[in-house]
Amino acid sequence: MLPTTLVNSGSQGNGALSPRDAARHTAGAKRYKYLRRLFHFRQMDFEFALWQMLYLFTSPQRVYRNFHYRKQTKDQWARDDPAFLVLLSIWLCVSTVGFGFVLDMGFFETVKLLLWVVFIDCVGVGLLIATLMWFISNKYLVKQQNRDYDVEWGYAFDVHLNAFYPLLVILHFIQLFFINYVIISDSVIGYFVGNTLWLIAIGYYIYVTFLGYSALPFLKNTAILLYPFALLIMLYLISLACGWNFTKMLCSFYKYRVK
């Protein structure tokens, strides 16, 4: 039997997408499909989302390798499955309730803190950061010869979520076991442990963000996204020298929020 080549029925003779097929690949169509799947839990691949969460700690490069596969098979960099966002939201709710318990907050104070953390810290700040990175990457990092390509806003938001998850686990889960007995004490070891956890968490955020944009083959000079590491280390050393306790400041801020 002679080998044959299958031509996609949605493609025209020159390889371009037909108008009907192209409409399915617009940002609006992708966003509608993503949001619609939020209400269909059976269509979500939670097992794969858990795999991604695990590898964001152990080997984040493998997570972004999967984004390459999605681009090849579904013609988009951003996730089309909201399972990761759903699991992240659950993690955020559970860890924030834990924070309220550790800080000895009442029921309504914990609920108010939860709303603040979910809608302001995660969603609001996430939308702002994703939009800023989307603008900067498309404006300054796209190679001249690849001006036909651009960074999807959904992908920029996915990169933020990927980077936010390790930060969340470190600061809103692991740190809980040390707050009352070690970190908020006025000793040197207290602010050393707390500030070191902040250093690791924010360092993870910067590194995973860098991996996300460096994975895009049409971007250049993505190494500049690692430059904040220098400022982070400098601020960490200054905090130790001055006795600043970032976690104690965060706890005071959380309590002030829910008054």
C-alpha positions, 0 to 999 in steps of 0.5 A: 500500500502506498503511503498517503498524506491526509489533509485537514478538511479545515485547511485550504490548499495552501495550508492556511486555515479556512475562515470557519476553522480560524474562528475556532482558534481566536482568543475569544473562542479559546476563552469561551471553551476554557470557561465552559469547561469550568462547569464540567468536572468530568471533562477535566483531567485532575490526574494530569493537573496533579502531575503538573503540580508535582513537577513544578517542584521537582522538574518544572522544565517537564511541565513546559515541555508539555506546553510545547506538545499542546501547541503542536496538537491543539495550536495553542500554548495556554491550557485548555483544561481548567483542572489546574486552576480548580485544584489551585483554588482548593489549595488556596482555600485550604491553606488560607483556612489554615492561616486563619486557624494559626492566627486564631481568627474567628469564623467570619474573619477567616471567611473575609481573609479567604475572600481577600486572598482569593480575589485580590491576592491570587486573581487580582494580582495575577491578572495584573502580573499576567497582563504586564508580562504579556505586554512586556514580552510582546513589546520587547522580547519577540524576535524581529523575524518572528513578528507573526508570533505573539505571546497569548495572554492565557499563556501569560496567566498560566505562567503566573499560576505555575509560578504562584503554586510553589510560592503558595505551598511554601508560604501558606502551607509549609510556613504554617508549621513554624509560625507560632513556635519559631518565626514570629518570635523576636529571636534571630532564628525566627526572622532567619527561618521566616525570611529564608522561606520567603527567599525560596518562595519568591525565588521559585516564582522568578525561576518558574516564570523565567522557564515559562517565557524561555520555553517560547522559541520566538522570544529573545533575551528572556534571561533578563527575567532572572535579574530580579534575583539580584534584588531579591538576595540583596533585600534578603541580606538587608532584612537579616541585618536589620532584623525585619521579619517578613512573616510577622509583617504579613501576619499583622497585615492579614489581621489588619485586613479582617478587622 
